[in-house]
Amino acid sequence: MTNKKWEEIILVAPRNTVFNNESLAFQGTEQRKEVVEEIITNLSDSNTSFRRGATTDPTPKENNAEINTDYKQPIPYVLIKRCNEIYTYERLSGGGESRLHSKLSLGVGGHMNPEEGNFQEVLMYNLNRELEEELNIQSSARNLQFIGLINDDLNEVGKVHLGILAILELSNDATVAVREVEQLKGYWLTIDELKQSCTYDRLEPWSQIAVDIL
């Protein structure tokens, strides 16, 4: 039976172009401004629409982005920060991505759907949509800052994704709650708590990479 999510149309870009034939490839995080800007420009110039698919979808990679390592899927990945705390959420068994069940994550984000406008506008549209869909944020002030990129080619999930890393800083009295309570459980943890092995070891790979640079 075909899963509706498999048929979602998402943005992808050819890996060779994004990383300029691997000369810009990196493992972990990239924060150098000139390199980040070049990779984003390559994403902007070469992105195309692709069927999302899934690892459990028997469709060949030519029509299945989730198993096609020839392409990278740009993913806005936003950390929610309040003073020295980061909003952390746990993926429950009710969620759709079985590879991520019981893992902890710091990043809010998801696949980018095609929209009208340039790449930056499409990025912001999808970023704001994901925040609105996943979280109820009440804050008197918000400051969004892009701080780099995340890539993890050592991980099966990471091989087909490229994270566009941002921090959304909220006011001291801000409140945040997950909307999909059957899929997610959210709470605040300090940066020191996140770096303790009992928590750090449960973090998804991208979240571990993000914690390392906080």
C-alpha positions in Angstrom: 0.0 0.0 0.0 1.3 3.4 -0.9 1.9 5.8 1.9 0.6 9.3 1.3 3.8 10.8 2.7 5.8 9.0 0.1 4.1 11.0 -2.6 5.1 14.4 -1.1 7.0 16.6 -3.6 10.1 18.0 -2.0 13.1 20.1 -3.1 16.4 18.3 -3.7 19.7 19.3 -5.4 22.4 17.1 -7.0 25.1 16.4 -4.5 27.9 16.9 -7.0 26.7 20.4 -7.7 25.9 21.3 -4.1 29.4 20.3 -3.0 31.2 21.3 -6.2 32.4 17.8 -7.0 33.1 17.1 -3.3 35.5 20.1 -3.0 33.1 21.7 -0.5 32.0 18.4 1.2 32.3 18.3 5.0 31.4 16.0 7.9 29.6 17.6 10.9 29.1 21.3 10.7 30.3 24.1 8.4 30.2 27.6 9.7 32.7 29.4 7.5 30.7 32.2 5.9 32.2 32.0 2.4 31.8 28.2 2.2 28.2 28.3 3.6 27.3 31.0 1.1 28.8 29.0 -1.8 26.9 25.9 -0.9 23.6 27.8 -0.4 24.2 29.4 -3.8 24.7 26.0 -5.4 21.5 24.8 -3.7 19.6 27.8 -5.0 20.9 27.4 -8.6 20.4 23.6 -8.9 17.4 22.6 -6.8 14.6 20.6 -8.4 11.4 18.9 -7.3 11.5 15.2 -6.5 9.1 12.6 -5.0 10.0 12.0 -1.4 9.6 8.2 -1.2 10.9 6.3 1.8 13.5 3.6 2.8 10.6 1.1 3.0 9.2 2.2 -0.4 10.2 -0.4 -3.1 10.3 2.4 -5.8 13.8 2.7 -7.3 16.0 5.6 -6.3 15.3 7.5 -9.5 11.9 8.3 -8.0 12.7 7.9 -4.3 14.6 10.8 -2.7 15.0 9.1 0.7 17.3 6.4 -0.8 18.9 8.5 -3.6 22.3 9.5 -2.3 23.0 11.3 -5.6 20.8 14.2 -4.2 20.7 16.2 -1.0 17.5 17.3 0.5 17.8 20.8 2.1 16.3 20.8 5.6 15.8 23.9 7.7 16.9 22.9 11.2 16.0 25.4 13.9 17.1 25.2 17.6 14.8 27.0 20.0 16.8 28.9 22.7 15.6 30.6 25.9 18.5 32.0 28.0 20.7 29.0 28.5 18.1 26.5 27.7 17.3 24.6 24.5 13.9 23.2 23.7 14.3 19.5 23.4 11.7 17.0 22.1 11.4 13.3 22.1 10.0 11.4 19.1 7.4 8.9 20.4 6.3 5.7 18.8 3.3 7.4 17.4 5.5 9.3 15.0 5.9 8.2 11.4 9.7 7.9 11.1 10.5 4.6 12.8 14.3 5.3 12.5 13.9 8.2 14.9 11.6 6.7 17.6 12.8 7.4 21.3 15.5 9.7 20.0 15.9 13.2 21.4 16.1 16.1 19.0 16.8 19.8 19.3 15.9 20.8 15.7 12.6 21.8 14.4 12.3 21.5 10.7 11.5 19.3 7.8 11.5 18.8 4.0 11.1 21.9 1.8 8.1 21.9 -0.5 8.3 23.8 -3.8 6.8 27.3 -3.5 6.9 30.5 -5.5 9.9 32.7 -5.0 13.7 32.5 -4.7 15.4 29.9 -2.6 15.7 32.2 0.5 12.0 32.9 0.3 11.1 29.3 -0.1 13.4 28.4 2.8 11.7 30.9 5.1 8.2 29.8 4.1 9.0 26.2 4.8 10.8 27.0 8.1 8.0 29.1 9.4 5.4 26.5 8.3 7.3 23.8 10.2 7.5 25.9 13.4 3.8 26.7 13.2 2.9 23.0 12.6 5.1 21.5 15.3 5.1 24.1 18.1 2.9 26.6 19.9 5.4 29.4 20.7 4.5 32.3 22.9 7.3 34.9 23.1 7.4 38.7 23.4 10.5 38.7 21.2 12.1 36.4 18.5 15.5 36.6 16.9 16.3 34.1 14.1 19.9 33.7 13.1 21.4 31.2 10.6 24.7 29.9 11.9 25.8 27.2 9.4 25.1 23.9 7.8 25.0 20.3 9.0 26.0 17.2 7.0 26.4 13.7 8.3 27.4 11.2 5.6 28.2 8.5 8.2 24.4 8.1 8.9 21.9 6.6 6.6 19.4 9.4 7.3 22.0 12.0 6.9 23.4 10.8 3.6 20.4 12.2 1.8 19.9 15.4 3.8 21.7 18.7 4.3 20.7 20.8 7.4 20.5 24.5 7.2 21.1 25.3 10.9 19.5 28.3 12.7 18.8 29.4 16.2 15.6 31.0 17.2 16.2 33.0 20.4 13.1 33.7 22.5 12.4 36.1 25.4 13.1 34.9 29.0 9.5 34.4 29.7 8.7 32.5 26.5 6.6 29.3 26.6 6.8 26.5 24.0 4.6 23.4 23.6 4.4 20.7 21.0 1.2 20.4 19.0 1.5 16.7 18.0 1.4 15.3 21.5 1.0 11.7 20.3 4.2 12.0 18.3 6.3 14.4 20.4 7.1 15.2 24.0 8.9 18.5 24.6 10.8 20.1 27.5 13.6 22.6 28.2 17.2 21.4 29.0 20.2 23.5 29.7 23.2 23.3 27.4 25.2 21.6 30.2 22.5 19.0 30.7 22.5 18.3 27.0 26.2 17.6 27.1 25.9 15.0 29.8 26.4 11.6 28.4 23.1 10.2 29.6 21.3 12.8 27.4 23.9 13.4 24.7 23.9 9.7 23.8 20.1 9.8 23.1 20.4 12.8 20.8 19.9 12.3 17.0 23.2 12.7 15.1 22.3 16.2 13.9 21.4 17.3 17.4 24.7 16.0 18.7 26.5 18.0 16.0 24.6 21.1 17.0 25.3 20.6 20.8 29.0 20.3 20.0 29.1 23.9 18.7 26.8 25.5 21.3 
